[in-house]
Amino acid sequence: MRNAALVLGIIGGVIGIVVGFFAYGWAEFGSWFVENTGVGADQLGTPEEQQEAKIISLAAPILGIAGGAMARSQPLIGALLMLASAYGMLWGFGFGLFTMFPIAMCAIGGMLGLIGIATGRDRD
């Protein structure tokens, strides 16, 4: 189960980086557009709190990759990091077409890590 958690966490984190890259760009564009035109962020469809969106865009995918990388040596910490990554992406990006795969991969990787620890099958 460690290997499955490792693969799911790393792949989910890498896909999350792609989603986070576009979310960061959209938040940056929104803050620039609002400053230069005076249009409200709600009319443009960008997040109200651009700084929070930027932090989540960076932090959540990195937590998934770090959790996946730690899944073999420290399965509990790795699982908790992957679950935190899934929650952060769900909270920051919402659940949609492009976010369902990284969220699901990090969440399942975290659950597999915890199940492997609980059942004693975490040893390879």
A tleap script that builds the chain and sets N, CA, C and O, in Angstrom:
source leaprc.protein.ff14SB
mol = sequence {
  NMET ARG ASN ALA ALA LEU VAL LEU GLY ILE
  ILE GLY GLY VAL ILE GLY ILE VAL VAL GLY
  PHE PHE ALA TYR GLY TRP ALA GLU PHE GLY
  SER TRP PHE VAL GLU ASN THR GLY VAL GLY
  ALA ASP GLN LEU GLY THR PRO GLU GLU GLN
  GLN GLU ALA LYS ILE ILE SER LEU ALA ALA
  PRO ILE LEU GLY ILE ALA GLY GLY ALA MET
  ALA ARG SER GLN PRO LEU ILE GLY ALA LEU
  LEU MET LEU ALA SER ALA TYR GLY MET LEU
  TRP GLY PHE GLY PHE GLY LEU PHE THR MET
  PHE PRO ILE ALA MET CYS ALA ILE GLY GLY
  MET LEU GLY LEU ILE GLY ILE ALA THR GLY
  ARG ASP ARG CASP
}
set mol.1.N position { 0.817 -1.203 0.000 }
set mol.1.CA position { 0.000 0.000 0.000 }
set mol.1.C position { 0.855 1.259 0.000 }
set mol.1.O position { 0.420 2.326 -0.435 }
set mol.2.N position { 2.073 1.115 0.493 }
set mol.2.CA position { 2.961 2.277 0.460 }
set mol.2.C position { 3.247 2.723 -0.967 }
set mol.2.O position { 3.257 3.917 -1.268 }
set mol.3.N position { 3.478 1.747 -1.840 }
set mol.3.CA position { 3.789 2.086 -3.219 }
set mol.3.C position { 2.609 2.762 -3.915 }
set mol.3.O position { 2.793 3.713 -4.673 }
set mol.4.N position { 1.415 2.275 -3.658 }
set mol.4.CA position { 0.230 2.889 -4.261 }
set mol.4.C position { 0.048 4.312 -3.743 }
set mol.4.O position { -0.274 5.215 -4.515 }
set mol.5.N position { 0.251 4.519 -2.452 }
set mol.5.CA position { 0.144 5.867 -1.886 }
set mol.5.C position { 1.210 6.785 -2.468 }
set mol.5.O position { 0.943 7.954 -2.744 }
set mol.6.N position { 2.412 6.260 -2.654 }
set mol.6.CA position { 3.502 7.044 -3.232 }
set mol.6.C position { 3.142 7.505 -4.638 }
set mol.6.O position { 3.272 8.686 -4.962 }
set mol.7.N position { 2.694 6.583 -5.464 }
set mol.7.CA position { 2.376 6.916 -6.855 }
set mol.7.C position { 1.193 7.874 -6.931 }
set mol.7.O position { 1.241 8.855 -7.673 }
set mol.8.N position { 0.138 7.603 -6.178 }
set mol.8.CA position { -1.039 8.464 -6.227 }
set mol.8.C position { -0.731 9.868 -5.713 }
set mol.8.O position { -1.211 10.850 -6.279 }
set mol.9.N position { 0.055 9.974 -4.657 }
set mol.9.CA position { 0.391 11.294 -4.123 }
set mol.9.C position { 1.225 12.114 -5.082 }
set mol.9.O position { 0.983 13.308 -5.262 }
set mol.10.N position { 2.205 11.477 -5.698 }
set mol.10.CA position { 3.069 12.221 -6.627 }
set mol.10.C position { 2.306 12.608 -7.887 }
set mol.10.O position { 2.413 13.749 -8.338 }
set mol.11.N position { 1.542 11.692 -8.463 }
set mol.11.CA position { 0.780 12.027 -9.673 }
set mol.11.C position { -0.290 13.078 -9.359 }
set mol.11.O position { -0.475 14.021 -10.128 }
set mol.12.N position { -0.989 12.921 -8.242 }
set mol.12.CA position { -1.985 13.926 -7.861 }
set mol.12.C position { -1.366 15.289 -7.624 }
set mol.12.O position { -1.950 16.309 -7.989 }
set mol.13.N position { -0.193 15.317 -7.019 }
set mol.13.CA position { 0.489 16.590 -6.798 }
set mol.13.C position { 0.952 17.245 -8.082 }
set mol.13.O position { 0.879 18.466 -8.216 }
set mol.14.N position { 1.430 16.446 -9.034 }
set mol.14.CA position { 1.890 17.000 -10.311 }
set mol.14.C position { 0.710 17.556 -11.105 }
set mol.14.O position { 0.808 18.640 -11.680 }
set mol.15.N position { -0.389 16.832 -11.142 }
set mol.15.CA position { -1.575 17.360 -11.817 }
set mol.15.C position { -2.090 18.595 -11.074 }
set mol.15.O position { -2.554 19.552 -11.694 }
set mol.16.N position { -2.005 18.566 -9.748 }
set mol.16.CA position { -2.398 19.730 -8.954 }
set mol.16.C position { -1.539 20.946 -9.232 }
set mol.16.O position { -2.025 22.075 -9.160 }
set mol.17.N position { -0.256 20.735 -9.551 }
set mol.17.CA position { 0.614 21.860 -9.902 }
set mol.17.C position { 0.121 22.525 -11.181 }
set mol.17.O position { 0.127 23.752 -11.286 }
set mol.18.N position { -0.301 21.730 -12.144 }
set mol.18.CA position { -0.821 22.295 -13.393 }
set mol.18.C position { -2.081 23.115 -13.113 }
set mol.18.O position { -2.221 24.234 -13.606 }
set mol.19.N position { -2.992 22.556 -12.323 }
set mol.19.CA position { -4.208 23.287 -11.963 }
set mol.19.C position { -3.859 24.530 -11.149 }
set mol.19.O position { -4.428 25.600 -11.368 }
set mol.20.N position { -2.933 24.390 -10.220 }
set mol.20.CA position { -2.523 25.524 -9.394 }
set mol.20.C position { -1.860 26.622 -10.197 }
set mol.20.O position { -2.020 27.803 -9.889 }
set mol.21.N position { -1.112 26.243 -11.229 }
set mol.21.CA position { -0.486 27.232 -12.098 }
set mol.21.C position { -1.538 28.117 -12.760 }
set mol.21.O position { -1.390 29.338 -12.798 }
set mol.22.N position { -2.589 27.509 -13.277 }
set mol.22.CA position { -3.638 28.287 -13.916 }
set mol.22.C position { -4.469 29.068 -12.899 }
set mol.22.O position { -4.897 30.187 -13.185 }
set mol.23.N position { -4.702 28.497 -11.718 }
set mol.23.CA position { -5.440 29.227 -10.684 }
set mol.23.C position { -4.644 30.433 -10.199 }
set mol.23.O position { -5.216 31.498 -9.966 }
set mol.24.N position { -3.344 30.278 -10.047 }
set mol.24.CA position { -2.496 31.393 -9.645 }
set mol.24.C position { -2.521 32.485 -10.717 }
set mol.24.O position { -2.630 33.671 -10.403 }
set mol.25.N position { -2.422 32.082 -11.966 }
set mol.25.CA position { -2.463 33.048 -13.058 }
set mol.25.C position { -3.786 33.779 -13.136 }
set mol.25.O position { -3.821 34.981 -13.400 }
set mol.26.N position { -4.884 33.056 -12.908 }
set mol.26.CA position { -6.198 33.695 -12.943 }
set mol.26.C position { -6.363 34.681 -11.787 }
set mol.26.O position { -6.944 35.752 -11.963 }
set mol.27.N position { -5.865 34.331 -10.626 }
set mol.27.CA position { -5.938 35.251 -9.484 }
set mol.27.C position { -5.068 36.480 -9.732 }
set mol.27.O position { -5.473 37.597 -9.410 }
set mol.28.N position { -3.893 36.288 -10.294 }
set mol.28.CA position { -3.007 37.419 -10.593 }
set mol.28.C position { -3.626 38.325 -11.652 }
set mol.28.O position { -3.585 39.549 -11.529 }
set mol.29.N position { -4.196 37.723 -12.686 }
set mol.29.CA position { -4.866 38.507 -13.714 }
set mol.29.C position { -6.049 39.274 -13.120 }
set mol.29.O position { -6.283 40.433 -13.463 }
set mol.30.N position { -6.786 38.619 -12.233 }
set mol.30.CA position { -7.935 39.286 -11.616 }
set mol.30.C position { -7.528 40.492 -10.787 }
set mol.30.O position { -8.172 41.539 -10.853 }
set mol.31.N position { -6.466 40.354 -10.010 }
set mol.31.CA position { -6.037 41.498 -9.195 }
set mol.31.C position { -5.527 42.629 -10.080 }
set mol.31.O position { -5.769 43.797 -9.778 }
set mol.32.N position { -4.825 42.307 -11.166 }
set mol.32.CA position { -4.352 43.335 -12.087 }
set mol.32.C position { -5.522 44.015 -12.785 }
set mol.32.O position { -5.535 45.237 -12.926 }
set mol.33.N position { -6.495 43.237 -13.219 }
set mol.33.CA position { -7.636 43.773 -13.952 }
set mol.33.C position { -8.495 44.666 -13.067 }
set mol.33.O position { -8.957 45.718 -13.507 }
set mol.34.N position { -8.711 44.252 -11.827 }
set mol.34.CA position { -9.514 45.048 -10.902 }
set mol.34.C position { -8.818 46.371 -10.599 }
set mol.34.O position { -9.474 47.411 -10.527 }
set mol.35.N position { -7.500 46.346 -10.421 }
set mol.35.CA position { -6.756 47.580 -10.145 }
set mol.35.C position { -6.799 48.552 -11.316 }
set mol.35.O position { -6.894 49.763 -11.116 }
set mol.36.N position { -6.730 48.036 -12.518 }
set mol.36.CA position { -6.621 48.900 -13.685 }
set mol.36.C position { -7.952 49.334 -14.290 }
set mol.36.O position { -8.004 50.334 -15.006 }
set mol.37.N position { -9.024 48.601 -14.016 }
set mol.37.CA position { -10.303 48.950 -14.620 }
set mol.37.C position { -11.357 49.358 -13.607 }
set mol.37.O position { -12.318 50.037 -13.968 }
set mol.38.N position { -11.206 48.968 -12.366 }
set mol.38.CA position { -12.206 49.291 -11.362 }
set mol.38.C position { -13.386 48.339 -11.350 }
set mol.38.O position { -14.325 48.539 -10.580 }
set mol.39.N position { -13.363 47.307 -12.186 }
set mol.39.CA position { -14.417 46.300 -12.195 }
set mol.39.C position { -14.272 45.437 -10.954 }
set mol.39.O position { -13.152 45.147 -10.532 }
set mol.40.N position { -15.368 45.028 -10.371 }
set mol.40.CA position { -15.317 44.195 -9.176 }
set mol.40.C position { -14.859 42.786 -9.488 }
set mol.40.O position { -15.093 42.279 -10.585 }
set mol.41.N position { -14.211 42.159 -8.534 }
set mol.41.CA position { -13.719 40.789 -8.723 }
set mol.41.C position { -14.876 39.819 -8.927 }
set mol.41.O position { -14.721 38.820 -9.629 }
set mol.42.N position { -16.040 40.096 -8.323 }
set mol.42.CA position { -17.187 39.217 -8.490 }
set mol.42.C position { -17.733 39.271 -9.916 }
set mol.42.O position { -18.250 38.271 -10.415 }
set mol.43.N position { -17.625 40.406 -10.568 }
set mol.43.CA position { -18.081 40.512 -11.959 }
set mol.43.C position { -17.140 39.785 -12.911 }
set mol.43.O position { -17.578 39.270 -13.939 }
set mol.44.N position { -15.877 39.739 -12.586 }
set mol.44.CA position { -14.882 39.090 -13.440 }
set mol.44.C position { -14.863 37.573 -13.233 }
set mol.44.O position { -14.456 36.835 -14.130 }
set mol.45.N position { -15.287 37.114 -12.090 }
set mol.45.CA position { -15.272 35.683 -11.789 }
set mol.45.C position { -13.988 35.217 -11.139 }
set mol.45.O position { -13.727 34.015 -11.088 }
set mol.46.N position { -13.182 36.136 -10.642 }
set mol.46.CA position { -11.952 35.760 -9.941 }
set mol.46.C position { -12.241 35.669 -8.461 }
set mol.46.O position { -13.236 36.221 -7.990 }
set mol.47.N position { -11.391 34.980 -7.717 }
set mol.47.CA position { -11.628 34.864 -6.276 }
set mol.47.C position { -11.519 36.216 -5.570 }
set mol.47.O position { -10.721 37.068 -5.961 }
set mol.48.N position { -12.315 36.399 -4.545 }
set mol.48.CA position { -12.289 37.641 -3.773 }
set mol.48.C position { -10.941 37.834 -3.086 }
set mol.48.O position { -10.389 38.934 -3.079 }
set mol.49.N position { -10.426 36.772 -2.517 }
set mol.49.CA position { -9.142 36.828 -1.812 }
set mol.49.C position { -8.066 36.222 -2.707 }
set mol.49.O position { -7.824 35.016 -2.676 }
set mol.50.N position { -7.430 37.068 -3.499 }
set mol.50.CA position { -6.428 36.567 -4.421 }
set mol.50.C position { -5.220 35.991 -3.701 }
set mol.50.O position { -4.616 35.032 -4.184 }
set mol.51.N position { -4.855 36.554 -2.556 }
set mol.51.CA position { -3.679 36.063 -1.837 }
set mol.51.C position { -3.901 34.642 -1.332 }
set mol.51.O position { -2.986 33.821 -1.388 }
set mol.52.N position { -5.099 34.339 -0.839 }
set mol.52.CA position { -5.401 32.981 -0.395 }
set mol.52.C position { -5.357 32.004 -1.560 }
set mol.52.O position { -4.845 30.893 -1.422 }
set mol.53.N position { -5.888 32.411 -2.702 }
set mol.53.CA position { -5.867 31.544 -3.882 }
set mol.53.C position { -4.442 31.270 -4.331 }
set mol.53.O position { -4.126 30.157 -4.750 }
set mol.54.N position { -3.589 32.264 -4.249 }
set mol.54.CA position { -2.193 32.081 -4.644 }
set mol.54.C position { -1.473 31.136 -3.685 }
set mol.54.O position { -0.689 30.292 -4.120 }
set mol.55.N position { -1.731 31.271 -2.399 }
set mol.55.CA position { -1.079 30.405 -1.411 }
set mol.55.C position { -1.531 28.957 -1.587 }
set mol.55.O position { -0.707 28.042 -1.560 }
set mol.56.N position { -2.830 28.745 -1.767 }
set mol.56.CA position { -3.349 27.389 -1.976 }
set mol.56.C position { -2.810 26.804 -3.276 }
set mol.56.O position { -2.495 25.616 -3.340 }
set mol.57.N position { -2.702 27.637 -4.314 }
set mol.57.CA position { -2.186 27.159 -5.598 }
set mol.57.C position { -0.763 26.639 -5.477 }
set mol.57.O position { -0.368 25.733 -6.211 }
set mol.58.N position { -0.004 27.195 -4.572 }
set mol.58.CA position { 1.370 26.754 -4.368 }
set mol.58.C position { 1.456 25.626 -3.343 }
set mol.58.O position { 2.129 24.623 -3.578 }
set mol.59.N position { 0.786 25.786 -2.223 }
set mol.59.CA position { 0.978 24.878 -1.092 }
set mol.59.C position { 0.315 23.510 -1.270 }
set mol.59.O position { 0.930 22.489 -0.963 }
set mol.60.N position { -0.914 23.470 -1.754 }
set mol.60.CA position { -1.648 22.207 -1.803 }
set mol.60.C position { -0.979 21.164 -2.704 }
set mol.60.O position { -0.826 20.021 -2.272 }
set mol.61.N position { -0.577 21.497 -3.923 }
set mol.61.CA position { 0.094 20.472 -4.731 }
set mol.61.C position { 1.437 20.022 -4.149 }
set mol.61.O position { 1.805 18.853 -4.257 }
set mol.62.N position { 2.159 20.950 -3.538 }
set mol.62.CA position { 3.444 20.573 -2.943 }
set mol.62.C position { 3.237 19.622 -1.767 }
set mol.62.O position { 4.042 18.714 -1.560 }
set mol.63.N position { 2.173 19.819 -1.000 }
set mol.63.CA position { 1.862 18.881 0.078 }
set mol.63.C position { 1.591 17.488 -0.472 }
set mol.63.O position { 2.005 16.494 0.124 }
set mol.64.N position { 0.896 17.408 -1.609 }
set mol.64.CA position { 0.627 16.106 -2.225 }
set mol.64.C position { 1.901 15.411 -2.668 }
set mol.64.O position { 2.071 14.213 -2.441 }
set mol.65.N position { 2.800 16.161 -3.301 }
set mol.65.CA position { 4.061 15.570 -3.748 }
set mol.65.C position { 4.910 15.163 -2.551 }
set mol.65.O position { 5.489 14.077 -2.541 }
set mol.66.N position { 4.987 16.018 -1.553 }
set mol.66.CA position { 5.776 15.690 -0.357 }
set mol.66.C position { 5.188 14.482 0.374 }
set mol.66.O position { 5.928 13.618 0.844 }
set mol.67.N position { 3.862 14.423 0.470 }
set mol.67.CA position { 3.223 13.271 1.112 }
set mol.67.C position { 3.478 11.985 0.348 }
set mol.67.O position { 3.729 10.942 0.951 }
set mol.68.N position { 3.414 12.053 -0.979 }
set mol.68.CA position { 3.704 10.875 -1.776 }
set mol.68.C position { 5.154 10.434 -1.635 }
set mol.68.O position { 5.446 9.240 -1.567 }
set mol.69.N position { 6.051 11.397 -1.593 }
set mol.69.CA position { 7.468 11.065 -1.447 }
set mol.69.C position { 7.769 10.459 -0.083 }
set mol.69.O position { 8.694 9.657 0.048 }
set mol.70.N position { 7.004 10.831 0.926 }
set mol.70.CA position { 7.229 10.314 2.279 }
set mol.70.C position { 6.446 9.037 2.561 }
set mol.70.O position { 6.593 8.457 3.636 }
set mol.71.N position { 5.629 8.594 1.633 }
set mol.71.CA position { 4.738 7.461 1.894 }
set mol.71.C position { 5.480 6.178 2.231 }
set mol.71.O position { 4.957 5.361 2.989 }
set mol.72.N position { 6.661 5.971 1.705 }
set mol.72.CA position { 7.404 4.749 1.995 }
set mol.72.C position { 8.156 4.815 3.318 }
set mol.72.O position { 8.187 3.833 4.060 }
set mol.73.N position { 8.755 5.950 3.620 }
set mol.73.CA position { 9.575 6.021 4.837 }
set mol.73.C position { 8.760 6.410 6.069 }
set mol.73.O position { 8.983 5.863 7.149 }
set mol.74.N position { 7.839 7.326 5.927 }
set mol.74.CA position { 6.986 7.789 7.031 }
set mol.74.C position { 5.532 7.750 6.574 }
set mol.74.O position { 4.986 8.789 6.203 }
set mol.75.N position { 4.892 6.591 6.590 }
set mol.75.CA position { 3.560 6.475 5.991 }
set mol.75.C position { 2.491 7.325 6.675 }
set mol.75.O position { 1.590 7.818 5.996 }
set mol.76.N position { 2.559 7.510 7.973 }
set mol.76.CA position { 1.540 8.311 8.655 }
set mol.76.C position { 1.646 9.780 8.262 }
set mol.76.O position { 0.641 10.409 7.930 }
set mol.77.N position { 2.842 10.322 8.297 }
set mol.77.CA position { 3.028 11.729 7.930 }
set mol.77.C position { 2.697 11.925 6.452 }
set mol.77.O position { 2.063 12.915 6.087 }
set mol.78.N position { 3.114 11.006 5.613 }
set mol.78.CA position { 2.806 11.093 4.195 }
set mol.78.C position { 1.314 11.070 3.932 }
set mol.78.O position { 0.810 11.842 3.116 }
set mol.79.N position { 0.603 10.185 4.624 }
set mol.79.CA position { -0.841 10.094 4.447 }
set mol.79.C position { -1.533 11.377 4.897 }
set mol.79.O position { -2.449 11.861 4.232 }
set mol.80.N position { -1.095 11.920 6.019 }
set mol.80.CA position { -1.715 13.161 6.501 }
set mol.80.C position { -1.427 14.329 5.557 }
set mol.80.O position { -2.293 15.177 5.345 }
set mol.81.N position { -0.238 14.379 4.998 }
set mol.81.CA position { 0.078 15.439 4.033 }
set mol.81.C position { -0.762 15.310 2.769 }
set mol.81.O position { -1.220 16.316 2.225 }
set mol.82.N position { -0.969 14.086 2.296 }
set mol.82.CA position { -1.790 13.901 1.106 }
set mol.82.C position { -3.251 14.256 1.371 }
set mol.82.O position { -3.919 14.832 0.512 }
set mol.83.N position { -3.741 13.915 2.550 }
set mol.83.CA position { -5.119 14.294 2.886 }
set mol.83.C position { -5.254 15.806 3.035 }
set mol.83.O position { -6.266 16.378 2.631 }
set mol.84.N position { -4.246 16.459 3.611 }
set mol.84.CA position { -4.258 17.918 3.705 }
set mol.84.C position { -4.207 18.544 2.319 }
set mol.84.O position { -4.850 19.566 2.077 }
set mol.85.N position { -3.456 17.948 1.415 }
set mol.85.CA position { -3.397 18.435 0.041 }
set mol.85.C position { -4.754 18.320 -0.644 }
set mol.85.O position { -5.201 19.257 -1.304 }
set mol.86.N position { -5.400 17.184 -0.488 }
set mol.86.CA position { -6.717 16.996 -1.104 }
set mol.86.C position { -7.727 18.001 -0.548 }
set mol.86.O position { -8.513 18.581 -1.297 }
set mol.87.N position { -7.699 18.199 0.765 }
set mol.87.CA position { -8.617 19.165 1.364 }
set mol.87.C position { -8.302 20.581 0.894 }
set mol.87.O position { -9.216 21.354 0.604 }
set mol.88.N position { -7.025 20.928 0.817 }
set mol.88.CA position { -6.646 22.268 0.368 }
set mol.88.C position { -7.063 22.528 -1.062 }
set mol.88.O position { -7.553 23.612 -1.380 }
set mol.89.N position { -6.873 21.539 -1.935 }
set mol.89.CA position { -7.299 21.719 -3.322 }
set mol.89.C position { -8.814 21.801 -3.428 }
set mol.89.O position { -9.343 22.584 -4.217 }
set mol.90.N position { -9.513 20.996 -2.636 }
set mol.90.CA position { -10.975 21.046 -2.658 }
set mol.90.C position { -11.473 22.395 -2.165 }
set mol.90.O position { -12.384 22.976 -2.757 }
set mol.91.N position { -10.889 22.893 -1.099 }
set mol.91.CA position { -11.291 24.180 -0.536 }
set mol.91.C position { -10.882 25.342 -1.443 }
set mol.91.O position { -11.658 26.277 -1.641 }
set mol.92.N position { -9.690 25.288 -1.985 }
set mol.92.CA position { -9.180 26.401 -2.772 }
set mol.92.C position { -9.679 26.443 -4.201 }
set mol.92.O position { -9.961 27.520 -4.725 }
set mol.93.N position { -9.792 25.283 -4.845 }
set mol.93.CA position { -10.150 25.241 -6.255 }
set mol.93.C position { -11.587 24.810 -6.489 }
set mol.93.O position { -12.143 25.088 -7.552 }
set mol.94.N position { -12.195 24.145 -5.533 }
set mol.94.CA position { -13.519 23.574 -5.744 }
set mol.94.C position { -13.393 22.233 -6.460 }
set mol.94.O position { -12.303 21.832 -6.869 }
set mol.95.N position { -14.512 21.555 -6.602 }
set mol.95.CA position { -14.514 20.246 -7.258 }
set mol.95.C position { -15.086 20.429 -8.653 }
set mol.95.O position { -16.258 20.774 -8.802 }
set mol.96.N position { -14.287 20.206 -9.656 }
set mol.96.CA position { -14.721 20.390 -11.030 }
set mol.96.C position { -14.018 19.430 -11.961 }
set mol.96.O position { -13.389 18.463 -11.530 }
set mol.97.N position { -14.135 19.712 -13.242 }
set mol.97.CA position { -13.587 18.826 -14.265 }
set mol.97.C position { -12.083 18.655 -14.142 }
set mol.97.O position { -11.585 17.533 -14.248 }
set mol.98.N position { -11.350 19.728 -13.922 }
set mol.98.CA position { -9.894 19.646 -13.890 }
set mol.98.C position { -9.338 19.386 -12.492 }
set mol.98.O position { -8.161 19.054 -12.349 }
set mol.99.N position { -10.157 19.531 -11.477 }
set mol.99.CA position { -9.655 19.343 -10.120 }
set mol.99.C position { -10.030 17.989 -9.524 }
set mol.99.O position { -9.488 17.600 -8.489 }
set mol.100.N position { -10.937 17.277 -10.154 }
set mol.100.CA position { -11.379 16.020 -9.539 }
set mol.100.C position { -10.270 14.978 -9.506 }
set mol.100.O position { -10.202 14.196 -8.558 }
set mol.101.N position { -9.401 14.943 -10.507 }
set mol.101.CA position { -8.347 13.932 -10.516 }
set mol.101.C position { -7.274 14.183 -9.460 }
set mol.101.O position { -6.939 13.254 -8.724 }
set mol.102.N position { -6.716 15.396 -9.345 }
set mol.102.CA position { -5.718 15.562 -8.279 }
set mol.102.C position { -6.306 15.425 -6.883 }
set mol.102.O position { -5.650 14.901 -5.983 }
set mol.103.N position { -7.534 15.891 -6.695 }
set mol.103.CA position { -8.163 15.760 -5.383 }
set mol.103.C position { -8.371 14.288 -5.054 }
set mol.103.O position { -8.037 13.842 -3.957 }
set mol.104.N position { -8.917 13.537 -5.997 }
set mol.104.CA position { -9.194 12.122 -5.746 }
set mol.104.C position { -7.907 11.325 -5.553 }
set mol.104.O position { -7.846 10.449 -4.691 }
set mol.105.N position { -6.884 11.618 -6.344 }
set mol.105.CA position { -5.632 10.861 -6.215 }
set mol.105.C position { -4.961 11.115 -4.876 }
set mol.105.O position { -4.488 10.178 -4.232 }
set mol.106.N position { -4.914 12.366 -4.453 }
set mol.106.CA position { -4.300 12.662 -3.152 }
set mol.106.C position { -5.129 12.092 -2.006 }
set mol.106.O position { -4.573 11.584 -1.032 }
set mol.107.N position { -6.454 12.172 -2.114 }
set mol.107.CA position { -7.309 11.636 -1.045 }
set mol.107.C position { -7.197 10.119 -0.960 }
set mol.107.O position { -7.087 9.571 0.137 }
set mol.108.N position { -7.222 9.442 -2.085 }
set mol.108.CA position { -7.114 7.981 -2.067 }
set mol.108.C position { -5.723 7.553 -1.615 }
set mol.108.O position { -5.585 6.579 -0.876 }
set mol.109.N position { -4.684 8.276 -2.054 }
set mol.109.CA position { -3.335 7.970 -1.574 }
set mol.109.C position { -3.227 8.122 -0.067 }
set mol.109.O position { -2.610 7.291 0.599 }
set mol.110.N position { -3.818 9.173 0.474 }
set mol.110.CA position { -3.817 9.363 1.927 }
set mol.110.C position { -4.585 8.281 2.652 }
set mol.110.O position { -4.148 7.791 3.694 }
set mol.111.N position { -5.735 7.905 2.102 }
set mol.111.CA position { -6.524 6.846 2.740 }
set mol.111.C position { -5.812 5.503 2.667 }
set mol.111.O position { -5.849 4.729 3.624 }
set mol.112.N position { -5.160 5.218 1.533 }
set mol.112.CA position { -4.407 3.961 1.431 }
set mol.112.C position { -3.260 3.920 2.438 }
set mol.112.O position { -2.971 2.876 3.022 }
set mol.113.N position { -2.615 5.058 2.633 }
set mol.113.CA position { -1.558 5.116 3.643 }
set mol.113.C position { -2.087 4.837 5.037 }
set mol.113.O position { -1.473 4.091 5.800 }
set mol.114.N position { -3.218 5.430 5.372 }
set mol.114.CA position { -3.805 5.197 6.698 }
set mol.114.C position { -4.323 3.771 6.849 }
set mol.114.O position { -4.159 3.163 7.907 }
set mol.115.N position { -4.942 3.234 5.808 }
set mol.115.CA position { -5.445 1.855 5.862 }
set mol.115.C position { -4.282 0.874 5.985 }
set mol.115.O position { -4.367 -0.114 6.714 }
set mol.116.N position { -3.203 1.155 5.269 }
set mol.116.CA position { -2.028 0.276 5.367 }
set mol.116.C position { -1.442 0.266 6.760 }
set mol.116.O position { -0.991 -0.777 7.235 }
set mol.117.N position { -1.441 1.403 7.420 }
set mol.117.CA position { -0.933 1.469 8.793 }
set mol.117.C position { -1.883 0.721 9.732 }
set mol.117.O position { -1.442 -0.044 10.590 }
set mol.118.N position { -3.193 0.948 9.563 }
set mol.118.CA position { -4.171 0.345 10.474 }
set mol.118.C position { -4.222 -1.175 10.333 }
set mol.118.O position { -4.423 -1.876 11.325 }
set mol.119.N position { -4.045 -1.690 9.126 }
set mol.119.CA position { -4.129 -3.130 8.931 }
set mol.119.C position { -2.800 -3.846 9.094 }
set mol.119.O position { -2.747 -5.075 9.110 }
set mol.120.N position { -1.729 -3.074 9.214 }
set mol.120.CA position { -0.414 -3.678 9.351 }
set mol.120.C position { 0.179 -4.106 8.035 }
set mol.120.O position { 1.188 -4.810 8.008 }
set mol.121.N position { -0.428 -3.694 6.945 }
set mol.121.CA position { 0.073 -4.071 5.618 }
set mol.121.C position { 0.934 -2.972 5.010 }
set mol.121.O position { 1.105 -2.911 3.792 }
set mol.122.N position { 1.460 -2.128 5.837 }
set mol.122.CA position { 2.276 -1.033 5.338 }
set mol.122.C position { 3.733 -1.449 5.154 }
set mol.122.O position { 4.548 -0.646 4.699 }
set mol.123.N position { 4.070 -2.681 5.498 }
set mol.123.CA position { 5.448 -3.140 5.343 }
set mol.123.C position { 5.588 -3.837 4.006 }
set mol.123.O position { 4.794 -4.712 3.663 }
set mol.124.N position { 6.603 -3.444 3.257 }
set mol.124.CA position { 6.820 -4.063 1.938 }
set mol.124.C position { 7.724 -5.265 2.037 }
set mol.124.O position { 8.013 -5.905 1.026 }
savepdb mol mol.pdb
quit
